[in-house]
Amino acid sequence: MKVLLEIRDDKAAFIMELLQSFKFVKTMPLSPYKAEVFEGLLNAVEEINEIKAGKKKAQPLNEFLNEI
């Protein structure tokens, strides 16, 4: 199982040391850029799921293209 944690900067070193003390846990810190990209992807997936569930309306492609 993979888990993404958001930890306050002042507690990150302690939590990383704690997690690394377990032989069955692998840790891999994300760079700020990778964390931002990952968060954007999670938001996009959530939005797609809301659209599929009918909770949100999709934007027509031509409106999207006009914005950019």
FENKA-V172681 format. One record per backbone hydrogen bond with DSSP energy under -1.0 kcal/mol. CO is the residue of the C=O (numbers start at 1). NH is the residue of the N-H. Records with the same first field share a line. If there is no record, write none. Layout:
# FENKA-V172681
CO: NH / NH
This chain:
# FENKA-V172681
8: 11
11: 15
12: 16
13: 17
14: 18
15: 19
16: 20
19: 22
22: 25
31: 35
32: 36
33: 37
34: 38
35: 39
36: 40
37: 41
38: 42
39: 43
40: 44
41: 45
42: 46
43: 47
44: 48
45: 49
46: 50
47: 51
48: 52
49: 53
50: 55 / 56
51: 54
60: 64
61: 65
62: 66
63: 67
64: 68
